Amino acid sequence: MKLRQKSILIAFLSGLFIVHISAQSYVKTAHGVKAKIRNMDVEVQFYSSQIVRILKSPLESKFKKESLSVIKTPEKVAFSINQNGDLLLIRSANV
C-alpha cells in the first residue's frame, strides 16, 4: 500500500510540474503574445490599443483562423508584459 501511495504522489507532483512549466512559456510576437497553456495554444493579438483578440486552439494544430465577422487586421501597438509566477499581465495604452 505504501508503494502505491508513493507512486500516486510522484505522478501528481509530476503533473503539477508539467502544467507549471507550460503555463510560463510564452513568446512575444509583433501583435501580442503566444503561449502554451496546458493542452492549448493561446494567442493574444492587439488589433488596436482598444481591441484585443484571443485565439485558442488545440496544442500544435495547424490551421489558419479566418472569421466572417472580424474584418480588421492586427496593428502594431505598443504594449508591456509583466510576469508574476503563472500570471501574465499584458497592457496597452487603453487596455
Buried (B, 14 or more C-beta within 10 A) or exposed (E): EEEEEEEEEEEEEEEEEEBEEBBBEBEEEEBBBBBBBEEEBBBBBBBBBEBBBEEEEEEEEEEEEEEEEEEEEBEEBEBEEEEEEEEBEBEBEEE
